[in-house]
Amino acid sequence: MMHILLMILKIIGIILLAVAGLLLLMLLLVFFCPVAYRGRFTRKAGSMTGSVSVTWLFRLVWVTASYDNGNHGFRIRIFGIPLDVVSGWLAGRRDRKAGNPGNPGKKPDNEKEKNTDCTEETTDLSSEKKSGRTEKKPFILVRIWRRIVSFFRLLAGLPKRILQSIRSFFQKVSDILKKIVRFRELLFSEEFISAFGLLRGSTGKLLRHIRPRKIRGYFKFGFEDPYHTGLCLGAISVIYPWYHKTLKIEPDFQHRVLEADLYLRGRVFGVYALYIFIKVYFDKNIKYMIRKFRDKEAR
């Protein structure tokens, strides 16, 4: 008996270890296997096409989206099998099952007609009863007197309502000014400056990590207003030093034009994003600011 019990415990332990190993393997794959992405965009006179694909686990999971002159496309593949094929197969099975006879809960048409006749009779009776009732209206002088009394009551309570509205308005203004002063003190505190610096630095690191590793092609643009063209060129110049060898930028300050032929690709490691999140979340200044903002909103 003891031998059998030990064998059962041994089997349970092996199963638990196998499950734990699978979970650990899945976590390692999620955090250490990169998510790769690539895209292609082409815009010429009268035509525009584009496509984006995201792959994970050596393309065992593949998501693609495409656009071709107004035609959209989207597909997900898992282990090389499109999900739309699987969903179509499941829908076919459901349709075959739904085609079997047997709806015992369906009522016959005669019973439905009887129920509708009964409801029509009851509505006719209720309408006859309502039409038979006659409400006696009060005398016209009484109605005029009641309206005069209600009007003077409204006038008598009007100053009190005005004072209450003025008091509530000034109370709201005072509360807003107090919150502004408290938030101003908080924004210029040392903890907020340190937390803001950490958030800015972490956001910059994350953006540099997820940015495309490669961009090639050309991009020609122009607006009706040269000022907007200059603004767009200034925004592009922020990232242009990373891709100046493979990316050609052509601003046009005289014509409105948009032409492009771009290809990009990159990858994202989940472990790096997790590292940034843990670094920000467990920072003492970030926790202090979150607690302070919650306390001030609760007041």
N, C-alpha and C positions, 0 to 999 in steps of 0.2 A: 504493500500500500504506500509506504514511504517512497519507494522507488518510482512509482507512477506519479506521485505528487511532485517529485523533483523533476521528472521529465516534462510535466506540464509547465512548471515554472521556468524551465530552461527554454521551452518553445516560446512562451510568452516573452521572455527576455530577449530572445533572438528577434522576434517580430518587432518589439519596441526599439531595439537597436537599429533594425533595418529602416523603420519609419523615421527615427531620428537622423539616420544617415541620409535618407532621401531629402528630408527637410533642410539639413545642412547643405547638401549639394545644390538644392534649389536656391537657397540664400546666396551661396557663392556664385552661382550662375547669374542671379539677378544683379549682384553688386559688382562682380568682376568681369562679366561678359559684356562688352560694349554694345550699345544700341547705335547702329550705323544708319546714316541717312544720306540721301543724294537727291538732287533735283535738276531739272532742265527747264529753261524758259526761253521761248523764242517769240519775238514780236517784230513783224514786218508790216508793210503796207497792206491792210485788208485781212490779215491773218494773225492769230495769236494761239500758241500752243504751250502747254506746260505739263510737267509730271513731277511727282514727289513719291519717293519710296523709302520706307523705314523697315529695317531688318534687324533681327535679334537672334542670337544663338546660331550663328553661321547659316543664316537664311532659313532656318526651320520655321520661324515666324516672319511673315512678309506682308506688309501693308502698302498698297499702292493707290495713288489718286492721280487722275489725269484730267486734262481739259484740252479740247481741240475744237476751236471756233464755235463755242456754245454747247458742245457735247461734253457731258461730265461722265466720269467713270471712277469707280471705287471697288477695290477687291482686297480681301484678306485671305492669305494662304497659311495654313498650319500643316507642317510636314509635307509641303507641296500640294496639299489638297485645298481647293478653293472652298470657302465656307458657303458660298451661294449654291454650290453643287450639293453640299450636305443638307442645307436648309430645304432645297427643292426635293431631295429624297425623303426627308422627314415630312414635308407637306404632302407628298404623294401618299405616304403611309397613312397620314391622318385622313386624307380624302377617302382612301379605300375603307378605312374603319368607319367613317361617317356614312358611307353608302349602305351599310347594313340596315335592314328594315327593323322597325320596332320603335315606336314613339307612343308608349302606353299612356303617357300623361296628356295626350292631345284630346281635347273635347270635341265631340261631334258638332256639326253645324247647327242641328236642330236645337241643342241645348243653348248655343250661343244666341240663336234667334229668340228663344224664350227669355233669356236673361235680358236681352235688349228691350223686349216688349215690357217686361216688369219694370225696368228702370224708367222707360218712357211714361208708364202709368203713374209711378210714384212722383215723377217730376211734374206731371199735370196736376195731381192732387195738391202738391205743395204750392204750386203757383195759384191754384184756386183759393187756397186758404189765405195766402198772402194778399191776394186781390180783395178778399172779403174784409180784411182789416182796414179800418179807417181811423187815422190819427186826427184828433181834434187839435187845431192850432189855437194858440192864445189870441186874445183880442189885440188889435193893432196898436192901441195906446200902451198896452202892457209891454209889447215888444219894443216900442220906441223908448219907453222908460228904462227898460233893461239895457238897451244899447247906450243910452246917455250915462247910466251909472257905471257901466264897464269902461266907457271912455274916460270919465273923471278918475276912476281908480287907476287907469293906466297913466294918466298925467301925474297923479299923486306919487306913484312909485318910480317915475322917470328920473328925478334927481338922484335918488339912491342908487339906481342902476348906473348912472353916469359916474358917480363917485367911485363905485366899485370897479368900473372899467378903468378909470384913471389910476386907482391904486394898484390894480393887477398889472397894468402896463408898466408903471414905474418899478414895481417889484421885479418884473421880468427883466427890465433894463438893468437894474441893480445886480441881479443874479448873473446876467451875461457879463457885466463888467468885472465882477468878482472872479468868474471863471477865466476871463482873459488875463487878469493879473496873475492868477495861479498858474495858468499855462505858460505865461511869459517867464515866470520864475523857473518853471520846470525846463523850458526850452534852453535857457541860458545856464543851466546847472552843469556841473562837471560830468555827472553821470550821463546826461543826454548827449553831450559832445563826444564822449568816449563811445557810447552805443552807436551814434550816427556814423562815426568814423569806421567802426567795425562793420556795420551794415554796408556802407559804401565800398569798403575794400573787399568784403566777401562777395557782393554782387558783381564787382568788376572781375574777380577771379572766376566766378561761375560763368560769366558771359565769355570770358576768354577761353574757358574750357569747352563750351558748347559751340563756339563759333566754327564756321566751316574751315576745314584744314586746307581746302583747295578751292579756288574760284578761277575760272578761266572764261574768256570770251570778251565781248565788247558791250558797251551800254552808251547809247546816244540819246540825249534828252534835251528838251527845250520847252519853255512856257511862253505864253503871250506876253507876260510881264518879265523883263529880264531880272527884276529883283527876285522873283520866285526861283528863277533858274540859278541865281547866285546862292540862295539859301539851300537849295538842293545840293549844289556842288559843295558847299561848306559841310553839309551833313555827311556826304560821301567821303570827303577828305579825312574824316576821322578814322575810317577803316581802310582807306586806300593804301597807306604805307605797308600793310600786311600783304596786299595782293598786287602791288604795282608792276610786278614782273609778268603776270599772266592775265591781268585785267586792264582793258583799255576803256577809258572814259572820254566821251566827246560831248561837252556842253555846247548847245546852240543858243546864243543870245538873241537871235534874230527871227527864228521860226519856231512854231509849235510842232514838236516832233517827239516821237518815242519809238526807238528801235533798240532791240536787244537780242543777244544770243549768248545765254549764260549757262554755265554748268558748275555745280557746286557739290561738295561732299564733305562729310565730317562724321564724328562719332562722339558719344557721351558715355562715360563710365558712371554707373550708379554709386560706386563707392566714393567717388569724389563729391558728388552731390550730397551723400550722406555725411561725409566729413564736414562740409560747409554748414549743413543744417545743425549738426551736433555742436560745432564751434559757436554758432550764433545762439542756439537755444540755451546752452548752459553757461553763457557769459553772465557774470554777476550784474553788469550794468544793464544788459537787456532785460533781465528778470526784474531789476529795480524799476525800470521804466514801464514795463508791462503792469507791474503792481500799482504804480502811481497813477497811470492812466485809468486803470480799472476803478481805483478808489475815487478819482475825480469824476468819472462818469456816473458812479453810483450815487454821488451826492446830489 
